[in-house]
Amino acid sequence: MSLLMGESSQTIERSSLKSQSLPESLALGYPASLLSNRPDVMQAEFNLMNAFELTNVAKAQFYQP
C-alpha cells in the first residue's frame, strides 16, 4: 500500500470493522495523483517522452545538409 501511495515503507495500523464508518456518497475512480505513483504508469510516461523526443530528432535531421 505504501508503494502505491508513493510513501516509504511503514507499518499500517488496522482497526476493527465496527469502528470504521463509510461515507454517505462514494466517488468512483482513482485520483490521477495516485495513478502517477504506479510503476507501469511512470514507464508509459517515459516511453511517451522518449518517442516524442525521437520524433523531434528525426524532424531535425531533415534540416541538416
N, CA, C and O of each residue as an XYZ file, in Angstrom:
260
protein
N       0.818     -1.189      0.000
C       0.000      0.000      0.000
C       0.865      1.258      0.000
O       0.552      2.237     -0.677
N       1.947      1.223      0.758
C       2.811      2.399      0.834
C       3.418      2.716     -0.520
O       3.548      3.885     -0.884
N       3.793      1.679     -1.276
C       4.375      1.880     -2.603
C       3.373      2.554     -3.536
O       3.740      3.456     -4.289
N       2.116      2.126     -3.493
C       1.096      2.724     -4.352
C       0.786      4.163     -3.966
O       0.391      4.965     -4.812
N       0.963      4.486     -2.697
C       0.696      5.848     -2.246
C       1.922      6.738     -2.374
O       1.857      7.928     -2.064
N       3.045      6.174     -2.830
C       4.250      6.968     -3.019
C       4.942      7.333     -1.730
O       5.612      8.363     -1.652
N       4.790      6.506     -0.723
C       5.409      6.764      0.571
C       6.434      5.679      0.865
O       6.434      4.623      0.232
N       7.304      5.945      1.827
C       8.268      4.924      2.220
C       7.541      3.827      2.992
O       6.455      4.035      3.532
N       8.160      2.672      3.028
C       7.553      1.521      3.682
C       7.360      1.789      5.164
O       8.270      2.265      5.843
N       6.182      1.484      5.656
C       5.872      1.708      7.057
C       4.777      0.747      7.484
O       4.103      0.151      6.643
N       4.599      0.597      8.787
C       3.516     -0.252      9.264
C       2.201      0.495      9.133
O       2.139      1.715      9.280
N       1.172     -0.253      8.858
C      -0.161      0.335      8.702
C      -1.018     -0.131      9.860
O      -1.217     -1.330     10.057
N      -1.519      0.812     10.618
C      -2.363      0.469     11.763
C      -3.737      0.062     11.254
O      -4.322      0.720     10.393
N      -4.228     -1.019     11.798
C      -5.530     -1.525     11.387
C      -6.494     -1.420     12.563
O      -6.093     -1.493     13.725
N      -7.755     -1.250     12.242
C      -8.772     -1.164     13.286
C      -9.848     -2.212     12.999
O      -9.809     -2.896     11.977
N     -10.781     -2.322     13.896
C     -11.853     -3.289     13.687
C     -12.890     -2.726     12.718
O     -12.965     -1.516     12.504
N     -13.669     -3.601     12.150
C     -14.679     -3.194     11.179
C     -15.769     -2.351     11.844
O     -16.329     -1.452     11.216
N     -16.067     -2.635     13.099
C     -17.132     -1.922     13.813
C     -16.770     -0.451     14.039
O     -17.655      0.404     14.071
N     -15.485     -0.151     14.194
C     -15.079      1.227     14.476
C     -14.973      2.070     13.211
O     -14.792      3.285     13.297
N     -15.083      1.449     12.038
C     -14.969      2.191     10.787
C     -16.336      2.701     10.336
O     -17.356      2.046     10.549
N     -16.340      3.862      9.718
C     -17.588      4.403      9.172
C     -17.393      4.683      7.688
O     -16.334      5.148      7.268
N     -18.399      4.401      6.917
C     -18.352      4.624      5.477
C     -18.955      5.974      5.143
O     -19.911      6.392      5.796
N     -18.428      6.665      4.151
C     -19.006      7.955      3.755
C     -20.386      7.752      3.116
O     -20.704      6.670      2.622
N     -21.180      8.794      3.136
C     -22.529      8.735      2.567
C     -22.500      8.520      1.060
O     -23.283      7.738      0.522
N     -21.598      9.214      0.387
C     -21.501      9.063     -1.068
C     -20.091      8.617     -1.421
O     -19.111      9.104     -0.857
N     -20.004      7.698     -2.346
C     -18.710      7.183     -2.772
C     -18.380      7.725     -4.153
O     -19.208      7.664     -5.062
N     -17.175      8.252     -4.312
C     -16.720      8.731     -5.613
C     -16.111      7.555     -6.373
O     -15.380      6.747     -5.801
N     -16.415      7.469     -7.643
C     -15.899      6.386     -8.458
C     -14.560      6.769     -9.069
O     -14.301      7.946     -9.322
N     -13.715      5.785     -9.305
C     -12.441      6.029     -9.966
C     -11.336      6.318     -8.965
O     -11.532      6.279     -7.750
N     -10.171      6.610     -9.520
C      -8.984      6.897     -8.725
C      -8.468      8.288     -9.080
O      -8.523      8.686    -10.244
N      -7.974      9.022     -8.106
C      -7.373     10.322     -8.430
C      -6.112     10.131     -9.269
O      -5.382      9.155     -9.096
N      -5.868     11.053    -10.158
C      -4.703     10.963    -11.042
C      -3.405     10.973    -10.240
O      -2.407     10.399    -10.674
N      -3.409     11.616     -9.081
C      -2.190     11.657     -8.277
C      -1.803     10.264     -7.779
O      -0.615      9.970     -7.646
N      -2.779      9.408     -7.504
C      -2.459      8.041     -7.096
C      -1.976      7.215     -8.275
O      -1.073      6.391     -8.130
N      -2.571      7.431     -9.440
C      -2.165      6.666    -10.611
C      -0.752      7.010    -11.053
O      -0.048      6.157    -11.593
N      -0.330      8.246    -10.833
C       1.006      8.640    -11.277
C       2.109      7.969    -10.462
O       3.269      7.987    -10.876
N       1.774      7.375     -9.311
C       2.763      6.675     -8.497
C       2.993      5.240     -8.955
O       3.961      4.606     -8.533
N       2.116      4.717     -9.815
C       2.268      3.336    -10.251
C       3.455      3.200    -11.197
O       3.627      4.022    -12.097
N       4.277      2.167    -11.000
C       5.470      1.990    -11.849
C       5.136      1.809    -13.324
O       5.876      2.298    -14.178
N       4.034      1.113    -13.653
C       3.699      0.920    -15.058
C       3.245      2.219    -15.717
O       3.474      2.421    -16.909
N       2.608      3.094    -14.954
C       2.196      4.386    -15.496
C       3.415      5.273    -15.711
O       3.499      5.981    -16.714
N       4.372      5.238    -14.760
C       5.615      6.006    -14.926
C       6.374      5.543    -16.161
O       6.894      6.365    -16.915
N       6.441      4.231    -16.371
C       7.147      3.699    -17.536
C       6.459      4.140    -18.822
O       7.132      4.487    -19.793
N       5.133      4.132    -18.843
C       4.403      4.572    -20.033
C       4.664      6.054    -20.312
O       4.800      6.449    -21.470
N       4.735      6.874    -19.263
C       5.034      8.297    -19.450
C       6.427      8.494    -20.037
O       6.615      9.304    -20.944
N       7.410      7.745    -19.512
C       8.773      7.865    -20.026
C       8.865      7.364    -21.470
O       9.605      7.929    -22.275
N       8.122      6.313    -21.798
C       8.103      5.830    -23.181
C       7.507      6.873    -24.123
O       7.984      7.044    -25.245
N       6.470      7.567    -23.671
C       5.857      8.622    -24.476
C       6.833      9.782    -24.678
O       6.957     10.304    -25.786
N       7.531     10.189    -23.602
C       8.512     11.269    -23.721
C       9.636     10.871    -24.670
O      10.098     11.689    -25.466
N      10.076      9.623    -24.588
C      11.143      9.131    -25.448
C      10.707      9.161    -26.910
O      11.464      9.607    -27.771
N       9.507      8.697    -27.193
C       9.005      8.688    -28.571
C       8.887     10.115    -29.109
O       9.197     10.365    -30.274
N       8.442     11.045    -28.270
C       8.310     12.438    -28.686
C       9.674     13.028    -29.039
O       9.828     13.694    -30.062
N      10.657     12.775    -28.180
C      11.993     13.324    -28.429
C      12.641     12.686    -29.661
O      13.335     13.368    -30.415
N      12.424     11.402    -29.871
C      12.963     10.757    -31.067
C      12.327     11.327    -32.335
O      12.985     11.439    -33.370
N      11.056     11.684    -32.250
C      10.385     12.322    -33.384
C      11.003     13.689    -33.661
O      11.214     14.055    -34.817
N      11.292     14.441    -32.606
C      11.936     15.752    -32.783
C      13.318     15.612    -33.408
O      13.705     16.423    -34.249
N      14.060     14.591    -33.001
C      15.389     14.362    -33.573
C      15.264     14.018    -35.055
O      16.036     14.515    -35.876
N      14.304     13.178    -35.397
C      14.115     12.800    -36.799
C      13.728     14.019    -37.646
O      14.196     14.159    -38.776
N      12.877     14.898    -37.107
C      12.500     16.117    -37.832
C      13.706     17.029    -38.021
O      13.866     17.641    -39.077
N      14.558     17.122    -36.996
C      15.736     17.978    -37.080
C      16.713     17.456    -38.133
O      17.437     18.246    -38.739
N      16.748     16.161    -38.359
C      17.653     15.573    -39.351
C      17.301     16.009    -40.779
O      18.163     15.996    -41.657
N      16.047     16.394    -41.015
C      15.641     16.876    -42.340
C      16.329     18.173    -42.704
O      16.553     18.444    -43.884
N      16.671     18.985    -41.711
C      17.213     20.324    -41.954
C      18.727     20.355    -41.997
O      19.304     21.410    -42.262
N      19.387     19.247    -41.749
C      20.846     19.219    -41.798
C      21.304     18.871    -43.214
O      20.742     17.988    -43.862
N      22.336     19.583    -43.685
C      22.793     19.334    -45.064
C      23.520     18.029    -45.209
O      23.960     17.686    -46.306
